[in-house]
Amino acid sequence: NLGCGSEYMPGYTNIDSDETCICDMYMNFQDIKNHFRPGSIKEVQMIHSLNYLNLWDARKLFREIHVLLETDGVFIIEQPEIKKVATKLLEEDENLSEYLEVIRSIYAFDFKQMQEGENYTPYSFGWSERHLIRELNQVGFSKIEVLPPQKHGKRMWRDIRLECRK
């Protein structure tokens, strides 16, 4: 469970770089290759954590995850899809609360942070479905299924879920 945040999942190795999170390992995503053997991982989940990486670091991580996954291992990504968010943004200029929900999808703040003026770590990159699939194909993921989101309230208007097999 890479980038677990506050979502600790039993049965997974929960990893995050934020030491305020409850997880099994505190580390930068880019260090995953130093902690696991090639072909030793059955599944990697990144639920609303990929967008915190810039493009070049995400590309590097995709290659590393592909190496670390066992044959037929699964890489699951769920996150906001930038084209869906942009479409919704163009539709929501009248309703302030809906508009702020869309903006929140771009920058990754929550309403508590906004109301209390708290600092937060914004997303570094936004992915369209086609771009993400293209990048994953380039590192060797050939079996990619696009599915409805399962987390974060199943926000169909915003999120995508990709399940990629090695």
trRosetta pair geometry for C-beta under 8 A, 3 or more apart (Angstrom, degrees):
i j d omega theta_ij theta_ji phi_ij phi_ji
1 4 4.4 59 125 -89 111 102
1 7 7.0 -136 179 104 135 95
1 8 7.7 133 89 -142 158 34
1 9 4.8 145 -68 33 152 120
1 12 4.1 80 -22 131 103 146
1 13 7.0 -172 24 81 75 42
1 14 4.5 -16 66 -109 119 66
1 15 6.6 161 81 22 61 70
1 23 7.9 -144 86 -135 108 106
1 45 5.1 -11 -113 64 58 111
1 47 7.5 -26 -155 14 86 106
2 15 5.2 -12 -115 65 55 114
2 29 6.2 77 -179 -121 115 97
2 32 7.0 -17 -115 -87 126 141
2 44 5.7 12 -9 -170 123 97
2 45 6.6 171 23 78 76 50
2 46 5.0 -33 76 -86 103 82
2 49 6.2 -163 114 90 73 150
3 15 7.1 -6 -28 92 34 79
3 16 5.9 84 -136 -106 30 79
3 29 6.8 -5 -55 -78 98 116
3 46 5.7 50 34 -141 122 78
3 47 7.4 -165 88 52 100 55
3 48 7.5 -146 124 89 123 55
3 49 2.4 114 109 -144 156 156
3 50 7.5 -149 19 -42 160 43
3 52 6.8 167 -130 28 138 133
4 7 5.4 -136 -176 72 73 74
4 8 6.1 61 163 -91 135 46
4 9 6.9 -139 -133 5 116 91
4 12 7.8 158 -94 105 124 129
4 14 4.0 22 -55 -164 165 95
4 15 6.3 125 -12 50 104 37
4 16 5.0 -99 43 -45 80 109
4 21 6.3 142 85 166 93 141
4 23 5.1 146 52 -104 135 116
4 49 7.8 -3 -31 -62 22 147
5 16 6.1 145 -56 -107 33 143
5 18 7.1 36 -113 42 56 137
5 21 5.7 -131 -157 -111 23 134
5 48 7.4 -28 -2 89 147 106
5 49 7.1 -159 -27 -81 105 107
6 21 6.4 -126 -74 -128 47 91
6 22 7.7 54 -136 29 52 87
7 14 8.0 -164 98 -135 61 122
7 47 6.6 -49 73 77 159 133
7 151 7.7 6 -122 -149 160 134
8 14 5.2 -28 -133 -89 68 170
8 21 8.0 159 -64 171 91 92
8 22 5.3 -38 -61 96 136 102
8 23 6.6 -157 -103 -93 92 56
9 12 4.4 30 90 25 108 126
9 14 6.1 149 36 -80 73 108
9 45 7.6 22 27 54 162 148
12 43 7.9 -78 -112 88 101 105
12 45 7.0 -47 -130 26 151 119
13 24 5.0 -105 -158 70 66 146
13 25 6.3 18 170 3 104 117
14 21 8.0 -135 146 142 115 118
14 22 7.7 23 107 114 146 63
14 23 4.0 -132 117 -142 99 82
14 24 4.9 117 49 3 72 91
14 25 7.5 165 86 28 48 70
15 23 6.0 129 -100 170 14 137
15 24 6.8 -48 -68 61 59 86
15 25 4.7 -17 -108 71 85 100
15 26 7.7 163 -155 -96 63 18
15 27 6.1 -38 -163 47 108 93
15 29 7.8 117 125 -98 122 60
15 32 7.3 77 153 -98 169 99
16 21 4.4 6 72 61 153 153
16 23 4.7 165 19 -27 98 159
16 26 6.6 -30 80 -118 62 63
17 26 6.4 89 -134 -172 31 73
17 27 6.3 -61 -92 106 74 21
17 28 5.1 46 -96 -88 128 50
17 29 7.2 -71 -37 -24 116 68
18 21 4.7 82 87 -11 99 107
18 26 7.8 -122 66 -135 26 99
19 26 5.4 30 -94 -131 77 148
21 26 7.9 151 61 -101 97 91
23 26 6.5 126 73 -71 116 65
25 35 6.8 97 -163 -172 158 163
27 31 4.6 -107 174 70 119 127
27 32 7.2 144 107 -71 131 57
27 35 6.8 -170 4 -28 173 147
28 31 4.9 91 65 -3 84 105
29 32 6.2 -19 -176 -26 49 111
29 49 7.7 156 -79 147 133 116
29 53 6.5 -73 60 -74 152 125
29 57 7.5 95 81 158 120 113
29 61 5.6 -8 144 -110 117 135
30 33 8.0 -34 169 13 48 99
30 57 6.3 -73 -74 -157 116 104
30 60 6.8 20 -124 107 97 127
30 61 6.6 -93 -93 -78 61 93
30 64 7.9 132 -145 2 49 163
31 34 5.0 -47 -175 32 76 118
31 35 6.6 60 135 -15 87 108
32 35 6.1 -75 -155 41 38 104
32 36 6.3 -15 168 20 77 113
32 61 7.4 71 26 -139 129 88
32 64 6.0 123 74 135 107 132
32 65 7.3 16 99 -78 149 72
32 68 6.8 -61 136 -48 110 163
33 36 7.1 -79 -130 54 26 80
33 64 4.7 -96 -61 -151 112 121
33 67 7.2 30 -117 78 107 128
33 68 6.8 -133 -104 -61 66 117
36 40 5.3 -157 178 72 92 122
36 41 5.8 23 174 -48 150 111
36 68 5.2 56 103 -146 124 122
37 40 4.1 85 66 -27 86 138
37 68 7.6 128 92 -135 32 75
38 67 5.0 -61 -124 161 98 89
38 68 6.0 -101 -119 -98 43 41
39 67 7.7 -68 -38 165 62 54
39 68 7.2 -128 -21 -170 22 27
39 69 7.2 -6 -114 101 38 31
39 70 5.0 71 -172 -105 66 59
39 71 7.1 8 -139 -24 102 70
40 68 6.5 -53 46 -169 77 74
40 70 6.7 86 -75 -60 5 92
41 44 6.0 39 145 -53 138 93
41 65 7.9 -76 74 -155 145 69
41 68 4.8 26 16 142 123 97
41 69 5.4 -64 78 -100 93 47
41 70 6.5 -165 67 -14 38 80
41 73 6.0 78 100 -150 71 150
42 69 7.6 66 -145 -149 9 74
42 70 5.8 -12 -93 26 52 121
42 73 5.5 -159 -159 -123 28 93
42 74 7.3 8 149 27 64 83
43 69 7.9 53 -89 -126 22 101
43 73 6.3 -161 -72 -168 42 84
43 74 4.7 -3 -115 64 87 94
43 75 7.6 176 -157 -79 55 31
43 76 6.8 14 -173 -3 101 107
44 65 5.3 -101 39 -148 165 118
44 68 7.5 73 -51 90 133 120
44 69 6.8 -94 -5 -79 109 102
44 73 7.6 50 -2 155 86 116
44 74 7.5 -164 34 99 59 56
44 75 5.0 -4 62 -118 102 72
44 76 7.1 -174 93 29 52 69
45 76 4.6 -14 -112 68 73 110
45 78 7.9 -9 -167 12 91 99
46 49 4.7 -115 -166 61 84 102
46 50 4.7 82 138 -49 137 91
46 75 7.8 6 6 -178 102 85
46 76 7.1 176 29 92 60 60
46 77 5.1 -5 66 -112 101 72
46 78 7.6 175 93 30 58 58
46 79 7.5 -18 121 -44 92 116
47 76 7.6 0 -63 117 82 103
47 77 8.0 175 -82 -156 40 34
47 78 4.8 3 -124 58 72 106
47 79 7.5 175 -163 -63 35 71
47 151 5.1 44 -161 25 130 169
47 152 7.7 170 171 -23 106 106
48 51 7.2 -36 -163 23 51 111
48 78 6.7 -32 -35 99 67 80
48 79 5.4 143 -95 -107 47 76
48 80 7.7 58 -115 -11 86 79
48 108 7.7 144 179 -124 103 107
48 151 7.2 -124 -15 104 109 134
48 152 6.5 91 -46 -46 138 142
49 52 5.9 -41 -171 14 55 116
49 79 7.7 -118 28 -84 38 117
50 53 6.2 -59 -172 28 50 107
50 58 6.2 67 -171 -124 91 118
50 77 5.6 15 -28 -145 147 113
50 79 5.6 -97 45 -41 106 155
50 127 7.1 -13 115 -9 125 141
51 79 5.5 159 -28 -167 110 140
51 80 6.9 17 -56 45 154 95
51 108 6.9 174 99 -62 126 130
51 123 4.0 -28 144 -140 112 116
51 124 6.8 160 158 42 57 63
51 125 5.9 -148 -151 69 60 65
51 126 6.5 24 -134 -94 112 47
51 127 7.0 -126 -90 -1 85 97
52 108 7.5 52 -78 -72 85 175
52 121 6.5 33 -132 131 114 120
52 123 6.1 -96 -81 -125 47 54
52 124 5.8 61 -177 6 31 102
53 57 4.4 -130 -168 93 105 111
53 58 4.3 139 106 -63 126 83
53 61 6.4 -67 -135 1 172 143
53 124 6.0 -112 112 61 11 130
53 125 6.5 -36 91 22 55 121
54 57 5.2 82 55 17 75 104
54 58 6.9 -141 94 -9 33 93
54 124 4.6 -83 -70 146 65 130
54 125 5.5 124 -136 -42 37 118
55 58 5.8 -61 -149 36 27 112
55 59 6.5 29 155 -22 65 104
55 125 5.4 147 -55 -114 69 151
56 59 5.7 -45 -147 31 34 114
56 60 6.7 35 153 -17 62 104
57 60 5.6 -52 -150 37 36 113
57 61 6.3 37 151 -20 66 106
58 61 5.6 -55 -146 38 32 112
58 62 6.4 40 153 -26 65 101
58 125 6.6 -98 -19 57 140 153
58 135 7.3 19 121 158 109 155
59 62 5.8 -49 -151 28 31 114
59 63 6.9 30 152 -16 61 102
59 135 6.2 -110 -102 -160 80 117
59 139 7.6 170 -165 -57 66 123
60 63 5.9 -56 -158 34 33 111
60 64 6.5 28 149 -16 66 108
61 64 5.5 -57 -146 40 35 111
61 65 6.1 35 157 -20 69 105
62 65 5.9 -54 -145 37 28 109
62 66 6.4 32 154 -23 62 106
62 135 6.2 -175 -38 143 172 100
62 136 6.1 -134 -152 -104 132 60
62 139 4.6 170 130 3 106 161
62 141 7.7 -90 -173 -9 105 122
63 66 5.8 -56 -153 33 29 114
63 67 6.7 26 152 -16 64 106
63 139 4.9 -137 -86 -136 62 126
64 67 5.8 -56 -152 36 34 110
64 68 6.2 26 154 -16 68 111
65 68 5.7 -61 -143 42 32 109
65 69 6.2 38 159 -30 68 104
65 75 5.5 85 144 -107 134 131
66 69 6.2 -50 -147 25 26 112
66 75 7.6 -45 -77 -39 61 145
66 139 4.9 -166 -24 141 152 111
66 140 5.0 108 -163 59 144 117
66 141 6.5 -122 -101 -48 111 85
66 166 6.1 143 -150 -115 69 105
69 73 3.1 -159 -175 77 101 142
69 74 7.5 173 -144 25 132 21
69 75 6.5 -84 -68 -51 146 95
69 166 4.5 172 103 -39 130 143
70 73 4.5 119 51 -52 63 112
70 166 7.4 166 89 50 34 143
71 166 6.3 -126 -136 96 32 115
72 165 5.8 -15 -151 -168 51 112
72 166 6.4 -94 -43 60 10 84
73 165 7.1 153 78 -149 35 61
73 166 4.9 27 50 7 82 123
74 163 5.9 -18 -163 -170 113 90
74 164 6.9 135 -159 71 57 48
74 165 5.7 -31 -97 -94 67 68
74 166 7.9 -118 -66 -6 27 81
75 136 7.6 -170 85 -139 136 123
75 141 6.6 -79 41 -101 129 140
75 162 7.9 -4 105 110 84 97
75 163 7.7 153 77 -158 47 42
75 164 4.4 -23 62 65 96 105
75 165 7.9 -174 19 -77 75 21
75 166 7.5 89 -14 -51 102 84
76 161 7.0 -10 -169 -170 91 92
76 162 7.2 169 -150 86 44 55
76 163 5.3 -7 -103 -106 81 73
76 164 7.6 -172 -74 22 34 73
77 132 7.0 -148 98 -178 153 138
77 160 8.0 15 108 101 91 88
77 161 7.1 168 88 -151 52 46
77 162 4.7 4 54 51 98 99
77 164 7.4 25 3 -3 101 113
78 149 5.5 112 -157 -132 116 87
78 150 6.8 -94 -103 38 158 78
78 151 5.5 116 112 29 151 115
78 152 7.8 174 135 14 120 112
78 159 6.1 28 180 178 86 121
78 160 7.1 -158 -138 95 56 43
78 161 4.3 -6 -99 -104 95 82
78 162 7.7 -173 -72 22 51 59
79 127 6.9 64 90 44 130 117
79 159 6.3 -176 106 -139 16 87
79 160 6.9 -17 62 54 60 75
80 84 7.2 -143 -173 70 72 108
80 85 5.3 40 174 -54 118 129
80 105 4.5 141 -112 -177 149 99
80 106 7.5 -124 120 -76 160 38
80 126 7.2 -50 100 -137 105 93
80 158 5.1 -46 -123 167 85 97
80 159 5.8 -65 -90 -92 40 63
80 160 7.9 55 171 12 14 77
81 84 4.3 65 77 13 101 113
81 85 6.7 174 82 -13 49 88
81 127 6.8 -65 -129 94 57 74
81 128 6.4 64 -174 -137 87 41
81 129 5.5 3 -141 -47 131 85
81 158 7.0 160 31 166 74 42
81 159 6.6 116 -9 -155 87 19
81 160 4.3 67 -56 -14 122 115
82 85 5.6 -56 -144 39 33 112
82 86 6.1 35 157 -22 67 106
82 126 3.5 98 -86 152 124 116
82 127 6.0 161 -10 65 108 24
82 128 5.3 -72 53 -66 101 67
83 86 5.6 -50 -142 36 31 112
83 87 6.4 35 155 -21 63 104
83 128 4.8 57 -23 -122 109 101
83 129 7.2 -69 29 6 123 87
84 87 5.8 -54 -150 34 30 112
84 88 6.4 26 154 -15 64 108
84 157 6.3 160 173 160 113 48
84 158 5.6 162 117 -128 123 27
84 159 7.7 -98 79 -7 153 16
84 160 7.4 160 -4 -41 141 97
85 88 5.8 -58 -149 39 31 109
85 89 6.2 38 151 -27 65 105
85 102 6.2 142 -163 -163 78 84
85 105 4.8 -159 -121 112 123 129
85 106 6.0 148 159 -69 144 82
85 126 7.3 -102 46 -152 140 134
85 158 5.9 53 -80 -137 80 82
86 89 5.5 -49 -147 30 32 117
86 90 6.8 32 155 -18 62 102
87 90 6.1 -58 -158 33 31 109
87 91 6.8 22 149 -13 63 110
88 91 5.6 -63 -152 40 37 111
88 92 5.9 12 160 -8 73 120
88 102 4.9 -165 113 -112 109 123
88 105 7.9 42 70 42 138 153
88 157 5.6 90 -84 158 135 114
88 158 6.8 -37 -3 -83 157 80
89 92 6.3 -71 -135 44 25 98
89 99 7.6 75 -139 -142 62 70
89 102 4.8 165 -85 154 70 140
89 103 7.5 96 -113 -67 106 62
89 106 7.8 37 -74 -44 135 129
90 93 7.6 -26 -169 -30 29 106
92 95 5.8 -66 -157 55 85 92
92 98 4.4 -129 -147 119 127 107
92 99 4.6 180 134 -81 104 64
92 101 7.9 -84 171 56 165 92
92 102 5.4 154 57 -13 145 143
93 99 6.3 77 -111 -97 31 126
94 99 7.9 170 52 -46 31 117
95 98 4.0 41 99 24 118 115
95 99 6.2 166 87 -19 60 87
96 99 5.5 -57 -143 38 30 115
96 100 6.2 28 160 -18 66 106
97 100 5.8 -52 -146 37 30 109
97 101 6.6 36 151 -23 62 103
98 101 5.5 -50 -151 32 35 115
98 102 6.7 35 151 -18 64 101
99 102 5.8 -56 -156 34 33 111
99 103 6.5 30 149 -16 67 106
100 103 5.4 -50 -142 39 37 112
100 104 6.1 47 153 -27 65 103
100 111 7.7 77 135 -102 126 92
100 114 7.4 104 -173 -172 126 173
101 104 5.5 -49 -148 32 30 118
101 105 6.9 37 149 -25 59 100
102 105 5.6 -51 -159 26 36 116
102 106 7.2 32 147 -17 63 101
102 158 7.8 -161 -117 -98 64 115
103 106 5.7 -55 -159 31 40 111
103 107 6.4 -1 158 10 73 112
104 107 6.5 -76 -137 54 28 86
104 108 7.3 101 177 -81 61 8
104 109 5.7 -101 -131 65 81 72
104 110 7.0 71 -156 -107 126 31
104 111 7.4 -32 -98 -59 149 69
104 114 7.7 -77 -93 -40 107 137
105 108 8.0 33 -159 -67 18 49
105 158 5.2 -119 -127 -150 148 132
106 123 6.9 -128 161 41 42 130
106 126 6.9 -28 -139 -81 73 134
107 122 4.6 -48 -164 -135 78 106
107 123 6.2 -148 -141 20 24 92
108 120 6.7 -162 107 143 85 125
108 121 7.0 -34 100 94 132 63
108 122 5.6 147 45 -143 103 45
108 123 4.7 130 -20 -36 123 87
109 113 4.7 -125 -169 82 97 132
109 114 5.6 106 132 -54 129 90
109 120 4.8 145 -108 52 83 159
109 122 7.3 -28 -44 -95 86 78
110 113 5.1 98 56 8 69 103
110 114 7.2 -135 101 -4 37 91
110 120 7.6 161 14 -103 71 152
111 114 5.4 -54 -146 39 38 113
111 115 6.0 35 157 -18 71 107
112 115 5.9 -55 -142 39 28 107
112 116 6.0 -1 167 7 65 115
112 118 7.1 8 122 15 78 135
113 116 6.5 -72 -137 53 21 91
113 117 7.8 -95 171 86 54 3
113 118 4.1 -94 -137 62 72 106
113 119 7.7 -86 -156 72 112 15
113 120 4.9 25 -161 -46 158 128
114 117 7.7 22 -177 -70 24 37
123 126 6.7 72 131 -67 139 74
127 131 5.7 -145 -158 81 73 111
127 132 4.4 62 174 -62 129 110
128 131 4.5 86 55 9 88 105
128 132 6.8 -160 83 -7 42 88
129 132 6.0 -63 -149 38 26 109
129 133 6.3 23 157 -16 65 109
129 146 6.3 35 -156 -117 126 138
129 160 5.5 -178 -90 -119 100 169
129 162 7.8 155 -142 -66 80 115
130 133 5.9 -57 -147 38 29 110
130 134 6.3 33 155 -23 64 107
131 134 5.6 -55 -150 34 31 115
131 135 6.5 28 155 -17 66 105
132 135 5.9 -55 -149 36 30 109
132 136 6.3 26 155 -15 65 109
132 160 7.9 164 45 90 153 140
132 162 6.5 -157 127 -25 128 156
133 136 5.8 -59 -145 41 30 109
133 137 6.2 36 155 -23 66 106
133 144 5.5 159 -132 112 93 159
133 146 7.7 -48 -73 -62 125 110
133 162 7.1 -166 -81 -122 79 142
134 137 5.8 -54 -149 34 27 113
134 138 6.6 31 153 -25 61 106
135 138 5.7 -53 -154 28 32 116
135 139 7.2 15 156 -7 63 103
136 139 6.3 -63 -155 39 35 99
136 141 4.1 -41 163 56 96 131
136 144 5.9 107 101 -87 138 140
136 162 7.3 -167 -24 148 166 149
136 164 5.4 -108 -178 -116 142 153
137 140 7.9 127 -175 -4 30 7
137 141 6.2 -86 -81 72 35 73
137 142 6.6 73 -129 -99 76 55
137 144 7.2 -82 -65 -12 83 137
140 166 6.9 23 122 -147 108 73
141 144 5.8 74 138 -65 109 102
141 164 4.1 -1 -166 -179 139 123
141 165 7.0 132 -151 65 84 34
141 166 6.6 -62 -103 -97 71 46
142 165 7.8 -50 62 78 63 80
143 164 6.8 134 84 -160 63 49
143 165 3.9 -15 74 50 121 107
144 162 5.8 -14 -167 -167 99 108
144 163 7.4 156 -153 79 50 44
144 164 4.8 -7 -104 -105 81 83
144 165 7.8 -152 -70 21 42 66
145 162 7.1 148 75 -156 47 55
145 163 4.8 -14 59 59 100 94
145 164 7.8 -167 23 -74 64 41
146 160 6.4 -40 -154 -169 98 109
146 161 7.3 126 -163 76 50 56
146 162 5.9 -26 -99 -99 61 73
147 150 7.7 4 120 -33 118 100
147 161 4.5 -48 73 85 89 110
147 162 7.4 158 20 -95 81 22
147 163 6.1 27 -2 -4 127 107
148 154 6.9 24 152 -158 106 101
148 156 6.3 -26 -149 -107 102 94
148 161 6.5 15 99 25 22 119
149 152 6.9 -46 160 55 134 93
149 154 5.3 163 92 -139 93 52
149 155 6.3 -10 66 52 153 59
149 156 6.7 -158 30 -85 103 48
149 158 7.9 -10 -14 78 157 75
149 159 3.7 46 -69 101 150 125
149 160 6.7 -113 -62 -115 93 4
149 161 4.9 151 -99 -35 49 107
150 154 6.5 -6 -130 -94 20 89
150 161 6.2 54 0 -82 86 159
151 154 7.5 133 55 -68 17 53
151 159 7.7 -134 65 175 77 167
152 155 5.9 -42 113 1 100 107
152 159 6.5 133 69 -54 122 154
154 159 7.7 -127 -162 53 30 130
155 158 4.2 -8 131 41 120 110
155 159 5.0 96 74 -2 89 106
156 159 7.3 -64 -98 49 18 80
